[in-house]
């Protein structure tokens, strides 16, 4: 029997992705998609709503962006979350790489505060989930399980004590690095410093394992991925990444890493970032960046000229559109290389400036489910992708933590001691 949460979002679902099918086929596929979303929690690995709220409404003032109603400036609000059939969300508490030290720690804490306040302000919709069981229980009660994911190892300022306190406040994964290296781990988009993890970086992984905090390898270099997989005793995740074989950008996961996931038990949560999905979009982004550098060289003292020039170039060279079908192609590829048990979804909504056609906001998840159904994915396979794989990996990480805590005390190692 379908739960009442299912009835809250069945109206208004987009069917553009199946518009070419006969009306009966469209209806049948969307009905199956809706039923699957009602049976298991769709768990998204990455949504930047806390940062978007903090940046656009200083202090994260919910009164200035009441998400019980549609908020045009955001990709996330409660009506669209319900229409999208979301069951649980890792809310990203993102800190840009330009923030370091105490400033980064404070910005992380301020966003953790946003998630806590959100779950208390709208308790009928959101429930803070500190374990896989709690996330599943929230879903069954008709609420959206709300987890916290730190995006960037600079959030802990190279302190294991800070890591532990972030966990105590609810953080259940940490992305090891963002767009720049941290003092103990290499980013995918920076010059290598450690060729992976430093000794302190390895200790960070061990302490995360002991806590039960998921290790997130989105944004890190392939060498960091390999080092973390070698050290971690628990499954890792990629909270918002796709397949490098289909879109050759540093942020995506190479096949040689995908092939190791069955041994580790980890999960790649396929993202909806157009430049990580479509090679054509990625190539356009490189051309735009080159044009921007050229304009800045020509007009070093006039940002207005630079802005006008890049706007004109963008009008003359419009950004290509990535599609739902291309997102499904990444799922197909990861399934082929790593297996169906190692797939999930991580949209990166409210952290992106352009969107995949058919996946414009949090209301549109069923469009992807319909596309997978049209490709012959079984109901059980789709349930794994929606959330069962993540729940399994999370529970395994909790089991590893329970074992390690019996024999291992909290680490007091410092980066100064280990990375001399």
C-alpha positions in Angstrom: 0.0 0.0 0.0 1.4 3.4 -1.0 2.3 5.8 1.9 0.8 9.3 2.3 4.1 10.9 1.4 3.6 9.4 -2.1 0.3 11.3 -2.5 2.0 14.6 -1.6 4.2 14.7 -4.7 2.4 12.7 -7.4 0.9 15.8 -9.1 2.9 18.0 -11.4 5.7 15.6 -12.4 7.5 16.5 -15.6 7.1 14.0 -18.4 9.2 15.8 -21.0 11.7 13.0 -21.1 9.2 10.5 -22.3 7.2 12.9 -24.6 8.1 10.9 -27.6 6.5 7.8 -26.3 2.8 6.9 -26.8 0.6 8.4 -24.1 -0.1 5.0 -22.6 3.6 4.2 -22.4 4.3 7.5 -20.8 1.7 7.0 -18.2 2.8 3.4 -17.4 6.5 4.4 -17.0 5.7 7.4 -14.8 3.3 5.4 -12.7 6.1 2.8 -12.1 8.6 5.5 -11.3 6.2 7.1 -8.8 5.6 3.7 -7.1 9.4 3.0 -6.8 10.0 6.4 -5.2 7.3 5.6 -2.7 8.8 2.2 -1.8 12.4 3.1 -1.0 14.0 6.4 0.0 15.6 8.3 -2.9 18.8 9.4 -1.2 20.6 12.3 -2.9 24.2 12.7 -2.0 24.7 16.4 -2.5 22.5 19.5 -2.3 24.1 23.0 -1.7 20.9 24.6 -0.3 22.6 25.6 3.0 25.3 27.6 1.2 22.9 29.1 -1.3 20.7 30.3 1.6 23.7 31.6 3.5 25.0 33.5 0.5 21.7 35.0 -0.7 20.2 35.6 2.7 22.8 36.7 5.2 22.8 34.5 8.3 20.5 31.9 6.6 17.3 33.7 7.4 14.4 31.4 6.6 12.0 34.3 6.7 13.6 35.7 3.6 13.3 32.4 1.7 10.3 30.5 3.1 10.7 27.1 1.3 7.2 26.0 2.2 6.3 28.0 -0.9 8.1 28.0 -4.3 11.4 30.0 -4.2 12.3 31.0 -7.8 15.9 31.9 -6.8 16.6 28.3 -5.5 16.4 24.9 -7.0 15.1 23.5 -3.7 11.9 24.1 -1.8 9.5 21.8 0.0 6.8 21.6 -2.8 9.4 20.6 -5.3 11.1 18.2 -3.0 7.7 16.4 -2.5 7.0 16.4 -6.3 10.5 14.9 -6.8 9.8 12.1 -4.3 13.0 12.7 -2.4 13.3 10.4 0.6 16.6 11.6 2.2 19.2 14.2 1.5 22.8 14.8 2.4 22.8 18.6 2.8 26.2 19.9 1.8 27.9 22.3 4.2 30.2 23.6 1.6 33.2 25.9 2.2 35.0 27.4 -0.8 38.7 26.7 -1.0 39.5 30.3 -0.5 38.3 30.0 3.1 41.0 28.5 5.3 41.7 28.0 9.0 39.3 29.3 11.6 37.2 31.0 8.9 36.5 27.7 7.2 35.6 26.0 10.5 33.2 28.8 11.4 31.5 28.8 7.9 31.0 25.0 8.3 29.5 25.4 11.7 27.1 28.1 10.5 25.8 25.9 7.7 25.5 22.9 10.1 23.4 25.3 12.2 21.2 26.0 9.1 20.4 22.2 8.7 19.6 21.9 12.4 17.3 24.9 12.3 15.7 23.7 9.1 14.7 20.4 10.6 13.3 22.1 13.7 11.4 24.8 11.8 9.7 22.3 9.5 9.6 19.0 11.5 6.6 17.7 9.5 8.9 17.7 6.4 12.5 17.2 7.6 14.1 14.9 10.2 17.7 15.0 11.2 19.1 11.5 10.5 22.3 10.4 12.2 22.3 6.8 11.1 21.1 4.8 8.2 18.2 3.4 10.3 17.1 6.9 11.2 17.1 8.0 7.6 14.9 5.0 6.7 12.6 5.6 9.6 12.1 9.2 8.6 11.2 8.2 5.1 8.6 5.6 6.4 7.1 8.4 8.6 6.6 10.6 5.5 9.6 12.9 6.3 12.8 13.7 4.4 15.8 12.3 6.3 18.3 15.1 6.6 22.0 14.3 6.8 25.0 16.6 6.8 28.0 16.3 4.5 31.1 18.5 4.8 32.4 19.5 1.4 36.1 20.1 1.8 38.8 18.8 4.3 39.7 22.3 5.1 36.6 22.4 7.2 38.5 20.7 10.0 41.7 22.8 9.8 43.9 19.7 9.9 42.5 18.8 13.4 41.2 15.4 14.3 39.6 16.8 17.4 37.6 19.2 15.1 36.7 16.3 12.9 35.2 14.4 15.9 33.2 17.5 16.9 31.8 17.9 13.4 30.7 14.3 13.6 29.1 15.0 17.0 27.2 17.8 15.4 25.8 15.5 12.8 28.3 15.4 9.9 28.1 12.0 8.3 30.5 12.4 5.4 33.5 14.6 4.5 34.8 15.3 1.1 38.5 15.2 1.5 39.3 18.2 -0.6 37.5 20.7 -2.9 38.9 22.7 -5.8 42.3 23.1 -4.1 44.6 20.8 -2.2 44.4 20.6 1.6 47.6 20.2 3.6 47.1 16.4 3.7 45.3 15.5 0.4 45.5 16.4 -3.3 42.5 17.8 -5.2 41.6 16.8 -8.7 41.9 20.4 -9.8 45.2 21.5 -8.3 48.8 20.7 -8.8 49.8 17.5 -7.0 51.5 18.1 -3.7 51.4 14.7 -2.0 50.7 12.4 -4.9 47.6 11.4 -3.0 47.3 11.4 0.8 50.0 12.4 3.2 50.6 10.3 6.4 48.3 12.6 8.3 45.7 12.2 5.5 45.8 8.5 6.0 45.2 9.1 9.7 42.2 11.2 8.8 40.8 8.2 6.9 41.4 5.9 9.9 39.7 8.3 12.3 36.7 8.7 9.9 36.4 4.9 9.8 36.5 4.8 13.6 33.8 7.4 13.9 31.6 5.9 11.2 31.9 9.0 8.9 31.7 8.2 5.2 34.8 9.1 3.2 33.8 11.2 0.2 36.1 11.1 -2.8 34.4 13.6 -5.1 36.8 16.4 -6.0 40.0 14.5 -5.2 42.7 13.4 -7.5 42.9 9.8 -8.7 46.0 9.2 -6.6 44.0 10.4 -3.5 41.2 8.1 -4.5 43.5 5.1 -4.7 45.2 6.0 -1.4 41.9 6.4 0.4 40.6 3.1 -1.0 43.8 1.4 0.2 43.5 2.7 3.7 39.8 2.7 4.3 38.3 -0.3 6.1 34.8 1.0 5.3 33.0 1.7 2.0 33.7 5.1 0.5 31.3 7.3 -1.5 31.6 9.8 -4.4 28.8 12.1 -3.3 28.5 13.8 -6.7 30.7 12.5 -9.5 30.2 10.8 -12.8 32.3 8.6 -15.3 35.5 10.0 -16.7 35.3 7.6 -19.6 32.2 9.5 -20.9 33.2 13.0 -19.9 36.9 13.5 -19.6 37.1 16.1 -16.8 39.3 15.8 -13.6 36.2 15.7 -11.4 34.9 12.4 -12.7 35.9 8.9 -11.7 38.3 6.9 -13.9 37.5 3.3 -14.9 40.6 2.0 -13.0 39.0 3.4 -9.8 35.5 2.3 -10.6 36.8 -1.3 -11.0 38.0 -1.3 -7.4 34.6 -0.5 -5.9 33.2 -4.1 -5.7 36.1 -4.9 -3.3 35.5 -1.8 -1.2 31.7 -1.7 -1.3 31.7 2.0 -2.3 29.1 3.9 -4.2 29.3 6.5 -7.0 26.4 9.0 -6.7 26.1 10.1 -10.3 25.8 13.9 -10.5 23.7 16.2 -12.7 26.4 18.8 -13.3 26.2 19.5 -17.1 30.0 19.9 -17.5 30.6 16.5 -15.8 27.9 14.8 -17.9 28.4 16.1 -21.5 31.8 16.3 -23.1 30.4 19.0 -25.4 29.5 21.1 -22.4 32.9 20.5 -20.8 34.7 21.5 -24.0 32.5 24.7 -24.2 33.5 25.5 -20.6 37.2 25.3 -21.5 36.7 27.6 -24.4 34.8 30.1 -22.3 37.5 30.0 -19.6 40.2 30.7 -22.3 38.1 33.6 -23.6 37.8 35.0 -20.1 41.6 34.8 -19.6 42.1 36.6 -22.9 39.7 39.4 -22.0 41.4 39.8 -18.6 44.8 40.1 -20.3 43.4 42.7 -22.8 41.5 44.7 -20.1 43.4 44.1 -16.8 42.0 47.2 -15.1 38.4 47.1 -16.4 36.2 44.3 -15.0 33.2 46.0 -16.7 34.9 45.4 -20.1 35.7 41.9 -19.2 32.1 41.2 -18.1 30.6 42.8 -21.2 33.0 40.8 -23.4 32.3 37.4 -21.9 28.5 38.1 -22.1 28.8 38.9 -25.8 30.9 35.8 -26.4 28.3 33.7 -24.5 25.5 35.1 -26.6 27.4 34.3 -29.8 28.5 30.8 -28.4 25.6 29.5 -26.4 26.2 26.7 -23.9 25.2 23.3 -25.2 22.6 21.3 -23.2 23.3 18.1 -21.4 20.3 15.7 -21.3 18.7 13.1 -19.0 19.7 10.4 -21.5 23.4 11.4 -21.0 23.0 11.1 -17.2 21.6 7.6 -17.8 24.6 6.8 -20.1 26.9 7.5 -17.1 24.8 5.1 -15.0 25.0 2.5 -17.7 28.8 2.8 -17.8 29.3 2.7 -14.1 27.0 -0.3 -13.9 29.1 -2.0 -16.6 32.5 -1.3 -14.9 31.6 -1.4 -11.2 28.3 -3.1 -11.0 24.7 -2.3 -10.1 25.5 -2.4 -6.3 27.8 0.7 -6.6 25.5 3.3 -8.0 23.6 6.2 -6.5 22.5 9.8 -7.3 24.0 13.1 -6.2 22.3 16.0 -8.1 24.4 19.0 -6.8 21.2 21.2 -6.9 21.7 24.8 -5.8 25.5 24.3 -6.3 25.3 24.6 -10.1 24.7 27.5 -12.5 23.3 25.5 -15.4 21.2 22.4 -15.5 20.7 19.2 -17.4 17.6 19.3 -19.6 14.9 17.4 -17.8 16.7 17.6 -14.4 16.3 21.3 -13.7 15.5 21.1 -10.0 14.6 18.8 -7.1 11.1 18.1 -8.6 12.6 16.2 -11.6 14.1 13.0 -10.2 11.3 10.8 -11.6 12.4 11.8 -15.2 15.6 9.9 -14.7 13.8 7.0 -13.1 11.6 6.9 -16.2 14.6 6.9 -18.5 16.2 4.0 -16.6 12.9 2.0 -16.8 12.8 2.7 -20.6 16.3 1.1 -20.8 15.1 -2.1 -19.2 16.4 -1.6 -15.6 14.4 -3.8 -13.3 12.5 -2.4 -10.3 15.0 -4.0 -7.9 17.9 -2.4 -9.8 16.4 1.0 -9.7 15.6 0.7 -6.0 19.3 0.1 -5.4 20.3 3.2 -7.4 17.6 5.3 -5.7 18.9 4.6 -2.2 19.4 1.0 -1.1 23.1 1.0 -2.2 23.8 4.0 -0.1 22.0 2.6 2.9 24.0 -0.6 2.6 27.3 1.2 2.3 26.4 3.5 5.3 25.4 0.5 7.4 28.7 -1.2 6.6 30.6 1.9 7.7 28.6 1.9 10.9 29.5 -1.7 11.5 33.2 -1.0 10.9 33.0 1.9 13.4 31.4 -0.3 16.0 34.3 -2.8 15.6 37.1 -0.3 15.6 35.8 1.6 18.7 36.3 -1.6 20.7 40.0 -1.6 20.1 41.0 1.9 18.9 40.9 5.1 21.0 40.4 8.5 19.4 43.5 9.6 17.6 45.5 12.5 19.0 48.0 12.6 16.1 48.8 16.0 14.6 49.8 17.0 11.2 53.0 18.4 12.6 54.0 15.0 14.0 53.1 12.8 11.0 54.0 15.1 8.1 57.4 16.3 9.1 
